Amino acid sequence: MSDAPGAVLRGAVDLSSLRNRPSPEQTAAAQGAAELISTVTEAEFPQLLELSRSVPVVVNLWSARSEASQQLGATLEAVVRALAGRVVLGNVDADANPGIVRAFGAQSVPFVVAVIAGQPLPMFNGAADDQQVREVFAQLLQVAAQNGVTGTVEAGAGEAESAAPAEKPLPPLHAEAYDAIEAGDYARAVTAYEAALAENPRDEEARAGLGQVKLLQRVQNADLQAVRAAAAADPADVDAQLSVADLDLAGGHVEDAFDRLLELFAVLPADERTPVRERLLELFGLVGDSDARVTRARARLSSMLF
């Protein structure tokens, strides 16, 4: 489970106890009446899971006892309103809904997880500032597009008055990248994001998107068994170990990816370490610099450098 921003990953979360899929009539009614922001209980959670097949859903586990969770909740609501129906937010009172807490394995609040097509995607475990939230939501929309979840919902009753101004249209190069991702043309998406960064080197959304798309491009046609066999046959094969680390990260095995590359880095001659160090730094950026797993791995890397 992620300790901080890092929307590349799919969490090992079992939602079966909450699934109890509603009937088609109930699903249609839930989608038709969906609000951008709603309070969700265990009884309503199956409809929220079903809604995630058409629009990304963010679940915010919060508690009145936690000032940090209330502050993060306000930020989440502002960002969701700005996205104008591209993401739905379900606020869950953790104290009143222990079944949802258990399903996600939440140990504390605030705890925020996205659900895309019924599959969970860790977002935050702990406080996050406005910039972190916006960056992770940008990554969430990219992952949703890659999985064909690109629907929107209309603002529910009473939502229109409180909604922030509609989100500005995507910059042309970002829009081109999104179109390319939806088409599975990762090379074109890389080119678009690189052009966006050339125009504005401080464009963090483009930087995050570029990192994700490069990872997807590398693992797109990888044969998992063949890659792992090559890495096992030659532990010193840098390219093979880099490929397995990419696959591990894309599959949510963050610490496995970091440990593999750190162990490789430790045994390589100094003049052969650069590709491994650069890949580690790239993967750190994908998971998020505030993630505890990144902090630990970065400390191990630093200890080997100095």
MARVOTOR-656680 format. One line per field, with one value per atom (N, C-alpha, C): residue number from 0; residue in one letter; atom name; y, z negated, x negated. Coordinates in pm, whole numbers. Layout:
<sites>
nr <- NUM;...
rest <- A;...
atom <- CA;...
north <- Y;...
up <- Z;...
east <- X;...
</sites>
This chain:
<sites>
nr <- 0;0;0;1;1;1;2;2;2;3;3;3;4;4;4;5;5;5;6;6;6;7;7;7;8;8;8;9;9;9;10;10;10;11;11;11;12;12;12;13;13;13;14;14;14;15;15;15;16;16;16;17;17;17;18;18;18;19;19;19;20;20;20;21;21;21;22;22;22;23;23;23;24;24;24;25;25;25;26;26;26;27;27;27;28;28;28;29;29;29;30;30;30;31;31;31;32;32;32;33;33;33;34;34;34;35;35;35;36;36;36;37;37;37;38;38;38;39;39;39;40;40;40;41;41;41;42;42;42;43;43;43;44;44;44;45;45;45;46;46;46;47;47;47;48;48;48;49;49;49;50;50;50;51;51;51;52;52;52;53;53;53;54;54;54;55;55;55;56;56;56;57;57;57;58;58;58;59;59;59;60;60;60;61;61;61;62;62;62;63;63;63;64;64;64;65;65;65;66;66;66;67;67;67;68;68;68;69;69;69;70;70;70;71;71;71;72;72;72;73;73;73;74;74;74;75;75;75;76;76;76;77;77;77;78;78;78;79;79;79;80;80;80;81;81;81;82;82;82;83;83;83;84;84;84;85;85;85;86;86;86;87;87;87;88;88;88;89;89;89;90;90;90;91;91;91;92;92;92;93;93;93;94;94;94;95;95;95;96;96;96;97;97;97;98;98;98;99;99;99;100;100;100;101;101;101;102;102;102;103;103;103;104;104;104;105;105;105;106;106;106;107;107;107;108;108;108;109;109;109;110;110;110;111;111;111;112;112;112;113;113;113;114;114;114;115;115;115;116;116;116;117;117;117;118;118;118;119;119;119;120;120;120;121;121;121;122;122;122;123;123;123;124;124;124;125;125;125;126;126;126;127;127;127;128;128;128;129;129;129;130;130;130;131;131;131;132;132;132;133;133;133;134;134;134;135;135;135;136;136;136;137;137;137;138;138;138;139;139;139;140;140;140;141;141;141;142;142;142;143;143;143;144;144;144;145;145;145;146;146;146;147;147;147;148;148;148;149;149;149;150;150;150;151;151;151;152;152;152;153;153;153;154;154;154;155;155;155;156;156;156;157;157;157;158;158;158;159;159;159;160;160;160;161;161;161;162;162;162;163;163;163;164;164;164;165;165;165;166;166;166;167;167;167;168;168;168;169;169;169;170;170;170;171;171;171;172;172;172;173;173;173;174;174;174;175;175;175;176;176;176;177;177;177;178;178;178;179;179;179;180;180;180;181;181;181;182;182;182;183;183;183;184;184;184;185;185;185;186;186;186;187;187;187;188;188;188;189;189;189;190;190;190;191;191;191;192;192;192;193;193;193;194;194;194;195;195;195;196;196;196;197;197;197;198;198;198;199;199;199;200;200;200;201;201;201;202;202;202;203;203;203;204;204;204;205;205;205;206;206;206;207;207;207;208;208;208;209;209;209;210;210;210;211;211;211;212;212;212;213;213;213;214;214;214;215;215;215;216;216;216;217;217;217;218;218;218;219;219;219;220;220;220;221;221;221;222;222;222;223;223;223;224;224;224;225;225;225;226;226;226;227;227;227;228;228;228;229;229;229;230;230;230;231;231;231;232;232;232;233;233;233;234;234;234;235;235;235;236;236;236;237;237;237;238;238;238;239;239;239;240;240;240;241;241;241;242;242;242;243;243;243;244;244;244;245;245;245;246;246;246;247;247;247;248;248;248;249;249;249;250;250;250;251;251;251;252;252;252;253;253;253;254;254;254;255;255;255;256;256;256;257;257;257;258;258;258;259;259;259;260;260;260;261;261;261;262;262;262;263;263;263;264;264;264;265;265;265;266;266;266;267;267;267;268;268;268;269;269;269;270;270;270;271;271;271;272;272;272;273;273;273;274;274;274;275;275;275;276;276;276;277;277;277;278;278;278;279;279;279;280;280;280;281;281;281;282;282;282;283;283;283;284;284;284;285;285;285;286;286;286;287;287;287;288;288;288;289;289;289;290;290;290;291;291;291;292;292;292;293;293;293;294;294;294;295;295;295;296;296;296;297;297;297;298;298;298;299;299;299;300;300;300;301;301;301;302;302;302;303;303;303;304;304;304;305;305;305
rest <- M;M;M;S;S;S;D;D;D;A;A;A;P;P;P;G;G;G;A;A;A;V;V;V;L;L;L;R;R;R;G;G;G;A;A;A;V;V;V;D;D;D;L;L;L;S;S;S;S;S;S;L;L;L;R;R;R;N;N;N;R;R;R;P;P;P;S;S;S;P;P;P;E;E;E;Q;Q;Q;T;T;T;A;A;A;A;A;A;A;A;A;Q;Q;Q;G;G;G;A;A;A;A;A;A;E;E;E;L;L;L;I;I;I;S;S;S;T;T;T;V;V;V;T;T;T;E;E;E;A;A;A;E;E;E;F;F;F;P;P;P;Q;Q;Q;L;L;L;L;L;L;E;E;E;L;L;L;S;S;S;R;R;R;S;S;S;V;V;V;P;P;P;V;V;V;V;V;V;V;V;V;N;N;N;L;L;L;W;W;W;S;S;S;A;A;A;R;R;R;S;S;S;E;E;E;A;A;A;S;S;S;Q;Q;Q;Q;Q;Q;L;L;L;G;G;G;A;A;A;T;T;T;L;L;L;E;E;E;A;A;A;V;V;V;V;V;V;R;R;R;A;A;A;L;L;L;A;A;A;G;G;G;R;R;R;V;V;V;V;V;V;L;L;L;G;G;G;N;N;N;V;V;V;D;D;D;A;A;A;D;D;D;A;A;A;N;N;N;P;P;P;G;G;G;I;I;I;V;V;V;R;R;R;A;A;A;F;F;F;G;G;G;A;A;A;Q;Q;Q;S;S;S;V;V;V;P;P;P;F;F;F;V;V;V;V;V;V;A;A;A;V;V;V;I;I;I;A;A;A;G;G;G;Q;Q;Q;P;P;P;L;L;L;P;P;P;M;M;M;F;F;F;N;N;N;G;G;G;A;A;A;A;A;A;D;D;D;D;D;D;Q;Q;Q;Q;Q;Q;V;V;V;R;R;R;E;E;E;V;V;V;F;F;F;A;A;A;Q;Q;Q;L;L;L;L;L;L;Q;Q;Q;V;V;V;A;A;A;A;A;A;Q;Q;Q;N;N;N;G;G;G;V;V;V;T;T;T;G;G;G;T;T;T;V;V;V;E;E;E;A;A;A;G;G;G;A;A;A;G;G;G;E;E;E;A;A;A;E;E;E;S;S;S;A;A;A;A;A;A;P;P;P;A;A;A;E;E;E;K;K;K;P;P;P;L;L;L;P;P;P;P;P;P;L;L;L;H;H;H;A;A;A;E;E;E;A;A;A;Y;Y;Y;D;D;D;A;A;A;I;I;I;E;E;E;A;A;A;G;G;G;D;D;D;Y;Y;Y;A;A;A;R;R;R;A;A;A;V;V;V;T;T;T;A;A;A;Y;Y;Y;E;E;E;A;A;A;A;A;A;L;L;L;A;A;A;E;E;E;N;N;N;P;P;P;R;R;R;D;D;D;E;E;E;E;E;E;A;A;A;R;R;R;A;A;A;G;G;G;L;L;L;G;G;G;Q;Q;Q;V;V;V;K;K;K;L;L;L;L;L;L;Q;Q;Q;R;R;R;V;V;V;Q;Q;Q;N;N;N;A;A;A;D;D;D;L;L;L;Q;Q;Q;A;A;A;V;V;V;R;R;R;A;A;A;A;A;A;A;A;A;A;A;A;A;A;A;D;D;D;P;P;P;A;A;A;D;D;D;V;V;V;D;D;D;A;A;A;Q;Q;Q;L;L;L;S;S;S;V;V;V;A;A;A;D;D;D;L;L;L;D;D;D;L;L;L;A;A;A;G;G;G;G;G;G;H;H;H;V;V;V;E;E;E;D;D;D;A;A;A;F;F;F;D;D;D;R;R;R;L;L;L;L;L;L;E;E;E;L;L;L;F;F;F;A;A;A;V;V;V;L;L;L;P;P;P;A;A;A;D;D;D;E;E;E;R;R;R;T;T;T;P;P;P;V;V;V;R;R;R;E;E;E;R;R;R;L;L;L;L;L;L;E;E;E;L;L;L;F;F;F;G;G;G;L;L;L;V;V;V;G;G;G;D;D;D;S;S;S;D;D;D;A;A;A;R;R;R;V;V;V;T;T;T;R;R;R;A;A;A;R;R;R;A;A;A;R;R;R;L;L;L;S;S;S;S;S;S;M;M;M;L;L;L;F;F;F
atom <- N;CA;C;N;CA;C;N;CA;C;N;CA;C;N;CA;C;N;CA;C;N;CA;C;N;CA;C;N;CA;C;N;CA;C;N;CA;C;N;CA;C;N;CA;C;N;CA;C;N;CA;C;N;CA;C;N;CA;C;N;CA;C;N;CA;C;N;CA;C;N;CA;C;N;CA;C;N;CA;C;N;CA;C;N;CA;C;N;CA;C;N;CA;C;N;CA;C;N;CA;C;N;CA;C;N;CA;C;N;CA;C;N;CA;C;N;CA;C;N;CA;C;N;CA;C;N;CA;C;N;CA;C;N;CA;C;N;CA;C;N;CA;C;N;CA;C;N;CA;C;N;CA;C;N;CA;C;N;CA;C;N;CA;C;N;CA;C;N;CA;C;N;CA;C;N;CA;C;N;CA;C;N;CA;C;N;CA;C;N;CA;C;N;CA;C;N;CA;C;N;CA;C;N;CA;C;N;CA;C;N;CA;C;N;CA;C;N;CA;C;N;CA;C;N;CA;C;N;CA;C;N;CA;C;N;CA;C;N;CA;C;N;CA;C;N;CA;C;N;CA;C;N;CA;C;N;CA;C;N;CA;C;N;CA;C;N;CA;C;N;CA;C;N;CA;C;N;CA;C;N;CA;C;N;CA;C;N;CA;C;N;CA;C;N;CA;C;N;CA;C;N;CA;C;N;CA;C;N;CA;C;N;CA;C;N;CA;C;N;CA;C;N;CA;C;N;CA;C;N;CA;C;N;CA;C;N;CA;C;N;CA;C;N;CA;C;N;CA;C;N;CA;C;N;CA;C;N;CA;C;N;CA;C;N;CA;C;N;CA;C;N;CA;C;N;CA;C;N;CA;C;N;CA;C;N;CA;C;N;CA;C;N;CA;C;N;CA;C;N;CA;C;N;CA;C;N;CA;C;N;CA;C;N;CA;C;N;CA;C;N;CA;C;N;CA;C;N;CA;C;N;CA;C;N;CA;C;N;CA;C;N;CA;C;N;CA;C;N;CA;C;N;CA;C;N;CA;C;N;CA;C;N;CA;C;N;CA;C;N;CA;C;N;CA;C;N;CA;C;N;CA;C;N;CA;C;N;CA;C;N;CA;C;N;CA;C;N;CA;C;N;CA;C;N;CA;C;N;CA;C;N;CA;C;N;CA;C;N;CA;C;N;CA;C;N;CA;C;N;CA;C;N;CA;C;N;CA;C;N;CA;C;N;CA;C;N;CA;C;N;CA;C;N;CA;C;N;CA;C;N;CA;C;N;CA;C;N;CA;C;N;CA;C;N;CA;C;N;CA;C;N;CA;C;N;CA;C;N;CA;C;N;CA;C;N;CA;C;N;CA;C;N;CA;C;N;CA;C;N;CA;C;N;CA;C;N;CA;C;N;CA;C;N;CA;C;N;CA;C;N;CA;C;N;CA;C;N;CA;C;N;CA;C;N;CA;C;N;CA;C;N;CA;C;N;CA;C;N;CA;C;N;CA;C;N;CA;C;N;CA;C;N;CA;C;N;CA;C;N;CA;C;N;CA;C;N;CA;C;N;CA;C;N;CA;C;N;CA;C;N;CA;C;N;CA;C;N;CA;C;N;CA;C;N;CA;C;N;CA;C;N;CA;C;N;CA;C;N;CA;C;N;CA;C;N;CA;C;N;CA;C;N;CA;C;N;CA;C;N;CA;C;N;CA;C;N;CA;C;N;CA;C;N;CA;C;N;CA;C;N;CA;C;N;CA;C;N;CA;C;N;CA;C;N;CA;C;N;CA;C;N;CA;C;N;CA;C;N;CA;C;N;CA;C;N;CA;C;N;CA;C;N;CA;C;N;CA;C;N;CA;C;N;CA;C;N;CA;C;N;CA;C;N;CA;C;N;CA;C;N;CA;C;N;CA;C;N;CA;C;N;CA;C;N;CA;C;N;CA;C;N;CA;C;N;CA;C;N;CA;C;N;CA;C;N;CA;C;N;CA;C;N;CA;C;N;CA;C;N;CA;C;N;CA;C;N;CA;C;N;CA;C;N;CA;C;N;CA;C;N;CA;C;N;CA;C;N;CA;C;N;CA;C;N;CA;C;N;CA;C;N;CA;C;N;CA;C;N;CA;C;N;CA;C;N;CA;C;N;CA;C;N;CA;C;N;CA;C;N;CA;C;N;CA;C;N;CA;C;N;CA;C;N;CA;C;N;CA;C;N;CA;C;N;CA;C;N;CA;C;N;CA;C;N;CA;C;N;CA;C;N;CA;C;N;CA;C;N;CA;C;N;CA;C;N;CA;C;N;CA;C;N;CA;C;N;CA;C;N;CA;C;N;CA;C;N;CA;C;N;CA;C;N;CA;C;N;CA;C;N;CA;C;N;CA;C;N;CA;C;N;CA;C;N;CA;C;N;CA;C
north <- -119;0;124;219;338;423;478;567;712;742;879;874;992;992;891;829;733;656;715;653;560;521;424;286;263;128;77;-54;-118;-184;-154;-208;-348;-427;-561;-551;-510;-486;-579;-644;-735;-664;-633;-564;-659;-790;-886;-877;-845;-841;-727;-628;-512;-509;-610;-599;-617;-738;-761;-677;-707;-621;-597;-470;-439;-487;-488;-526;-422;-456;-355;-232;-253;-139;-47;-107;-27;46;-23;39;159;143;254;372;342;449;520;441;501;591;546;627;752;738;854;960;917;1012;1045;1000;1017;1164;1192;1327;1329;1446;1458;1421;1462;1438;1387;1275;1219;1152;1135;1058;914;821;681;594;500;401;263;162;26;-19;26;-15;40;156;222;190;123;103;18;-86;-162;-75;22;111;196;237;316;233;105;17;3;-14;-29;99;214;340;354;290;302;239;165;108;212;325;428;558;584;708;677;734;707;753;668;698;711;814;833;814;725;697;762;849;923;872;793;747;854;909;1020;998;1084;1076;1216;1242;1370;1388;1278;1285;1330;1334;1363;1496;1596;1726;1714;1629;1613;1558;1464;1405;1506;1594;1698;1799;1834;1927;1867;1741;1675;1661;1633;1620;1747;1862;1989;2007;1969;1980;1885;1762;1666;1718;1775;1823;1937;2026;2137;2086;1988;1934;1858;1782;1705;1800;1907;2004;2067;2097;2160;2066;1935;1838;1820;1881;1894;1763;1662;1538;1428;1452;1349;1251;1289;1204;1222;1114;1118;1092;1163;1148;1091;984;927;941;1020;1038;932;860;750;782;788;806;674;672;548;491;577;530;459;499;443;329;305;204;113;32;-51;-154;-195;-292;-235;-110;-46;-27;10;25;-106;-218;-348;-387;-359;-398;-334;-210;-141;-158;-222;-242;-113;-15;115;103;151;147;281;386;519;607;726;824;952;1031;1009;896;826;719;735;754;783;682;621;521;544;531;538;398;392;265;287;206;215;78;73;-53;-161;-120;-214;-246;-192;-222;-103;-128;-18;32;158;224;317;284;368;510;606;747;812;818;884;804;795;746;847;947;1058;1189;1296;1430;1451;1541;1580;1723;1799;1937;1948;2068;2090;2046;2079;2044;1893;1821;1675;1616;1668;1615;1634;1751;1777;1689;1668;1584;1440;1389;1250;1233;1333;1325;1325;1401;1400;1260;1193;1056;962;983;899;904;1022;1035;964;964;893;741;690;547;508;592;563;557;652;652;527;483;361;239;245;133;157;260;285;343;395;453;605;658;799;871;814;877;999;1068;1182;1173;1249;1257;1403;1425;1560;1594;1720;1763;1731;1675;1641;1763;1741;1851;1924;2056;2137;2149;2071;2074;2190;2224;2326;2459;2496;2626;2633;2520;2522;2486;2445;2400;2516;2485;2584;2598;2703;2718;2592;2561;2441;2442;2323;2310;2364;2433;2483;2367;2387;2281;2244;2119;2075;2154;2186;2244;2150;2204;2120;1999;2016;1904;1799;1842;1746;1669;1741;1675;1574;1610;1517;1392;1411;1297;1206;1265;1185;1105;1170;1100;984;1006;901;784;817;711;626;692;619;528;570;490;386;385;291;329;452;500;574;497;557;641;604;682;824;837;970;1047;977;1044;1094;1015;1058;1185;1186;1303;1427;1410;1524;1577;1487;1533;1597;1543;1602;1743;1760;1892;1989;1939;2024;2067;1977;2012;2105;2093;2185;2327;2337;2468;2523;2433;2475;2370;2383;2282;2264;2356;2345;2279;2223;2158;2021;2016;1892;1785;1826;1727;1658;1735;1674;1583;1624;1542;1409;1416;1293;1205;1265;1188;1123;1195;1141;1018;1026;912;790;809;696;636;721;670;596;645;575;436;426;295;205;256;176;133;221;190;75;78;-27;-163;-165;-294;-339;-256;-281;-420;-459;-588;-688;-663;-751;-887;-992;-1128;-1153;-1153;-1160;-1281;-1397;-1518;-1513;-1466;-1459;-1359;-1243;-1141;-1193;-1255;-1306;-1419;-1503;-1613;-1557;-1454;-1394;-1332;-1266;-1204;-1308;-1420;-1526;-1596;-1608;-1677;-1597;-1465;-1381;-1262;-1276;-1167;-1039;-1049;-930;-864;-919;-861;-736;-621;-497;-476;-496;-475;-565;-692;-785;-744;-701;-661;-534;-441;-320;-355;-451;-489;-552;-638;-699;-593;-499;-391;-311;-282;-211;-288;-418;-502;-509;-519;-523;-393;-281;-153;-139;-173;-162;-252;-363;-455;-424;-317;-278;-331;-403;-460;-361;-253;-141;-179;-237;-269;-374;-469;-568;-500;-403;-331;-255;-183;-105;-197;-305;-395;-459;-499;-562;-468;-342;-249;-204;-191;-153;-264;-389;-501;-509;-482;-481;-368;-251;-134;-164;-234;-260;-347;-436;-530;-486;-385;-341;-256;-263;-170;-27;67;207;260;217;271;208;113;49;79;166;189;291;378;492;453;353;320;276;205;158;275;365;483;568;589;671;606;473;407;415;399;413;552;655;790;811;751;762;693;573;502;572;632;711;821;888;996;947;826;771;741;684;646;769;866;988;1004;1119;1140;1134;1153;1149;1009;912;775;716;650;595;495;419;322;391;504;583;640;691;748;644;521;416;378;361;321;430;555;665;671;643;642;531;414;304;341;403;444;547;643;747;684;585;523;451;408;340;439;561;661;737;752;837;759
up <- 0;0;0;77;88;-38;-80;-195;-155;-26;22;170;239;379;461;556;642;719;818;884;997;1005;1107;1071;945;895;874;894;857;722;628;494;483;392;367;268;315;230;272;176;204;173;278;260;269;268;292;187;63;-42;-24;56;77;215;298;438;457;431;441;553;673;786;795;813;822;954;960;1085;1191;1321;1427;1405;1353;1330;1222;1116;1009;1059;1142;1196;1281;1370;1457;1375;1272;1189;1115;1065;992;1082;1206;1298;1339;1359;1400;1293;1165;1054;989;1049;987;965;848;817;819;840;840;703;597;461;380;312;234;108;10;-109;-84;-108;-71;-196;-206;-314;-254;-341;-292;-203;-232;-152;-10;5;136;212;146;208;336;346;472;593;576;687;726;626;654;732;694;768;913;932;1068;1149;1085;1154;1202;1131;1167;1302;1359;1493;1603;1569;1671;1638;1512;1473;1353;1345;1229;1100;998;867;765;685;576;445;361;231;123;44;-61;-197;-263;-399;-497;-572;-659;-796;-891;-1025;-1083;-1155;-1222;-1330;-1372;-1474;-1418;-1285;-1221;-1148;-1198;-1133;-994;-982;-853;-748;-789;-690;-647;-737;-699;-604;-628;-539;-401;-396;-268;-195;-270;-207;-135;-195;-130;-1;-2;119;227;189;286;351;272;327;427;395;487;619;613;735;817;750;823;891;824;887;1010;998;1111;1231;1208;1318;1387;1335;1406;1455;1368;1404;1455;1468;1518;1408;1281;1166;1065;997;893;759;656;521;427;359;257;121;32;-103;-196;-264;-352;-494;-586;-728;-779;-805;-843;-973;-1064;-1193;-1178;-1080;-1064;-962;-891;-784;-792;-897;-915;-804;-738;-630;-515;-480;-373;-418;-543;-597;-585;-624;-616;-472;-383;-243;-181;-217;-161;-246;-361;-447;-506;-523;-575;-723;-758;-897;-967;-889;-947;-846;-890;-802;-809;-701;-577;-494;-422;-332;-205;-92;33;138;204;307;423;545;663;700;770;825;973;1057;1202;1250;1308;1357;1249;1127;1016;952;1006;952;874;756;672;715;688;724;609;527;411;452;372;399;281;163;49;-78;-163;-300;-389;-429;-504;-435;-493;-441;-306;-226;-98;-69;-6;24;160;193;315;439;447;565;579;471;476;525;472;511;661;711;853;941;901;979;983;869;865;941;935;1014;1164;1204;1345;1385;1299;1326;1329;1237;1233;1364;1420;1546;1659;1655;1756;1745;1622;1601;1643;1609;1648;1800;1869;2016;2074;2013;2060;2043;1949;1925;1986;2069;2138;2052;1934;1844;1861;1951;1988;1984;1913;1906;1815;1814;1725;1665;1560;1500;1494;1494;1476;1328;1297;1159;1103;981;920;868;816;763;655;663;563;585;678;700;789;884;982;915;811;749;677;616;537;617;741;821;856;862;909;1059;1118;1263;1334;1447;1520;1554;1555;1585;1725;1736;1866;1960;2089;2184;2170;2198;2193;2292;2256;2355;2474;2594;2714;2706;2652;2647;2546;2436;2340;2404;2474;2541;2644;2715;2813;2744;2629;2554;2507;2455;2409;2524;2639;2756;2795;2791;2828;2729;2599;2498;2521;2547;2571;2693;2791;2912;2894;2778;2754;2824;2873;2945;2846;2767;2661;2716;2831;2890;2921;2974;3005;2876;2772;2644;2584;2594;2545;2617;2748;2826;2784;2761;2721;2584;2489;2355;2359;2438;2448;2508;2606;2665;2561;2478;2374;2274;2239;2145;2209;2339;2408;2403;2414;2405;2263;2166;2026;1938;1906;1825;1685;1641;1509;1515;1628;1646;1579;1450;1373;1423;1474;1528;1650;1734;1851;1807;1705;1657;1600;1520;1465;1576;1673;1783;1865;1889;1968;1900;1768;1696;1705;1689;1696;1836;1937;2073;2113;2071;2102;2039;1916;1852;1931;1967;2044;2178;2239;2368;2352;2241;2221;2192;2122;2085;2180;2278;2364;2426;2483;2554;2487;2359;2288;2260;2279;2243;2101;2007;1865;1835;1883;1851;1911;2036;2102;2033;1993;1926;1793;1716;1585;1601;1702;1725;1759;1843;1880;1759;1674;1554;1456;1443;1352;1404;1537;1596;1583;1579;1572;1482;1352;1257;1286;1364;1395;1526;1593;1718;1684;1705;1663;1735;1866;1942;1893;1865;1817;1681;1592;1458;1465;1553;1570;1619;1710;1765;1658;1574;1467;1368;1337;1244;1300;1430;1493;1477;1505;1495;1351;1255;1115;1076;1116;1079;1144;1273;1343;1280;1221;1156;1010;957;819;719;765;673;658;588;582;514;396;322;394;461;539;648;717;824;767;657;598;548;476;420;530;638;749;804;828;887;787;660;560;540;540;527;648;766;887;880;839;829;737;629;529;583;678;725;856;921;1048;1029;1123;1120;1133;1081;1079;1217;1319;1453;1525;1462;1523;1446;1348;1261;1314;1404;1444;1492;1582;1627;1512;1415;1302;1214;1188;1106;1174;1306;1377;1377;1391;1388;1249;1145;1009;988;1030;1013;1090;1208;1287;1215;1161;1090;960;892;772;809;919;960;992;1046;1078;953;853;731;646;644;566;459;457;366;219;188;48;2;93;58;-32;-139;-235;-169;-71;-3;80;138;212;116;3;-96;-139;-168;-211;-99;21;133;167;162;193;90;-37;-141;-115;-72;-40;79;179;295;255;174;131;54;-31;-110;-23;95;187;277;284;368;293;161;83;-31
east <- -84;0;-88;-57;-140;-132;-245;-249;-235;-236;-230;-200;-203;-165;-242;-175;-241;-139;-76;37;-1;-128;-165;-113;-90;-82;59;77;202;184;271;257;314;255;306;421;535;652;765;825;936;1067;1142;1270;1388;1361;1469;1578;1540;1642;1739;1702;1787;1850;1816;1855;2005;2058;2203;2264;2225;2261;2411;2451;2593;2651;2783;2850;2826;2845;2828;2915;3037;3125;3068;3013;2953;2830;2749;2629;2663;2759;2799;2849;2928;2980;2866;2770;2658;2575;2549;2470;2546;2675;2753;2760;2757;2770;2637;2527;2396;2365;2307;2263;2111;2056;1910;1855;1922;1876;1993;1973;2083;2029;2116;2085;2127;2035;2058;2052;2148;2149;2125;2116;2095;2210;2330;2445;2438;2377;2371;2243;2149;2019;2024;2108;2113;2146;2236;2268;2147;2068;1949;1847;1831;1741;1786;1915;1966;1946;1964;1943;1800;1705;1564;1532;1626;1605;1619;1682;1701;1630;1602;1534;1445;1324;1238;1305;1297;1356;1243;1248;1152;1226;1175;1235;1148;1210;1140;1187;1102;1133;1085;1179;1147;1210;1175;1234;1242;1350;1366;1259;1197;1093;959;948;820;827;755;752;688;585;517;611;698;789;895;935;1031;968;842;773;753;711;691;824;931;1063;1104;1077;1111;1032;905;823;874;907;959;1086;1175;1301;1277;1184;1156;1100;1011;951;1055;1140;1243;1341;1380;1471;1405;1275;1206;1198;1202;1195;1329;1432;1561;1618;1621;1690;1600;1470;1380;1340;1363;1333;1446;1484;1586;1519;1561;1506;1611;1578;1664;1598;1659;1606;1664;1576;1617;1573;1667;1636;1578;1448;1380;1435;1476;1526;1660;1739;1873;1879;1770;1772;1649;1640;1519;1499;1606;1591;1509;1532;1455;1311;1291;1155;1079;1143;1077;1048;1143;1126;1004;975;860;735;747;631;578;665;620;585;467;422;440;459;475;546;588;649;566;564;637;577;665;624;707;641;710;666;763;734;829;779;865;912;1023;1073;1102;1038;1056;1101;1219;1275;1273;1306;1312;1180;1069;937;882;826;776;640;616;490;454;353;320;284;327;296;223;288;226;254;153;172;103;179;123;151;102;129;60;116;58;99;10;45;114;157;234;158;29;-50;-61;-86;-94;37;148;278;301;271;294;206;81;-9;41;87;133;264;351;474;442;341;302;256;179;137;257;351;470;547;563;636;562;430;353;374;367;388;530;628;766;779;716;722;659;549;482;572;665;757;894;908;1033;1143;1109;1209;1201;1281;1270;1405;1504;1635;1635;1747;1766;1905;1928;2061;2103;2233;2286;2284;2269;2276;2414;2419;2546;2618;2737;2818;2742;2741;2673;2525;2471;2327;2287;2373;2335;2306;2385;2364;2231;2188;2066;1944;1964;1850;1760;1629;1533;1548;1489;1496;1447;1507;1471;1322;1265;1124;1094;980;941;910;930;894;747;717;578;494;370;279;267;244;244;151;32;-62;-17;46;100;216;301;414;364;258;201;148;83;30;143;251;364;424;441;496;406;274;180;186;199;208;333;445;569;556;475;455;346;280;172;43;34;-85;-173;-250;-329;-444;-498;-606;-559;-441;-388;-360;-312;-288;-418;-526;-656;-700;-685;-724;-646;-515;-432;-474;-496;-536;-675;-766;-899;-891;-803;-784;-726;-633;-574;-681;-772;-879;-980;-1001;-1091;-1033;-900;-836;-838;-817;-809;-874;-1002;-1071;-1011;-925;-862;-725;-689;-559;-563;-522;-531;-434;-318;-225;-285;-353;-418;-532;-606;-717;-666;-558;-501;-447;-379;-325;-433;-543;-653;-713;-732;-788;-699;-569;-477;-473;-468;-457;-584;-699;-823;-824;-773;-763;-670;-553;-458;-516;-592;-654;-754;-828;-929;-866;-752;-694;-584;-551;-434;-435;-547;-552;-645;-674;-767;-703;-780;-739;-786;-693;-729;-816;-778;-855;-994;-1003;-1134;-1225;-1168;-1249;-1301;-1213;-1257;-1358;-1340;-1435;-1572;-1577;-1705;-1774;-1696;-1754;-1805;-1733;-1776;-1901;-1911;-2025;-2154;-2143;-2262;-2235;-2257;-2229;-2307;-2415;-2494;-2452;-2350;-2301;-2219;-2278;-2213;-2080;-2077;-1954;-1841;-1875;-1773;-1720;-1809;-1765;-1681;-1717;-1637;-1497;-1488;-1358;-1269;-1326;-1247;-1201;-1288;-1250;-1134;-1136;-1025;-895;-900;-781;-731;-824;-785;-713;-769;-708;-571;-561;-434;-329;-371;-279;-252;-312;-288;-387;-491;-590;-706;-679;-771;-902;-894;-1016;-1098;-1032;-1107;-1189;-1127;-1197;-1317;-1296;-1405;-1516;-1478;-1580;-1664;-1601;-1674;-1781;-1743;-1838;-1944;-1909;-2008;-2111;-2066;-2159;-2251;-2196;-2278;-2381;-2335;-2423;-2541;-2514;-2617;-2730;-2703;-2806;-2871;-2816;-2872;-2997;-3092;-3205;-3154;-3230;-3186;-3154;-3229;-3206;-3087;-3019;-2902;-2773;-2781;-2666;-2567;-2610;-2527;-2387;-2370;-2234;-2143;-2200;-2119;-2078;-2172;-2139;-2033;-2047;-1949;-1811;-1805;-1674;-1612;-1694;-1642;-1583;-1653;-1602;-1473;-1464;-1341;-1224;-1250;-1144;-1106;-1203;-1171;-1071;-1096;-1007;-867;-856;-724;-644;-710;-639;-609;-700;-677;-783;-848;-960;-921;-792;-750;-713;-714;-678;-787;-747;-844;-937;-886;-971;-1078;-1044;-1143;-1247;-1202;-1295;-1397;-1350;-1442;-1539;-1486;-1571;-1672;-1629;-1720;-1833;-1801;-1905;-2007;-1959;-2051;-2139;-2081;-2159;-2265;-2226;-2322;-2437;-2408;-2513;-2615;-2573;-2666;-2741;-2691;-2756;-2863;-2845;-2937;-2999
</sites>
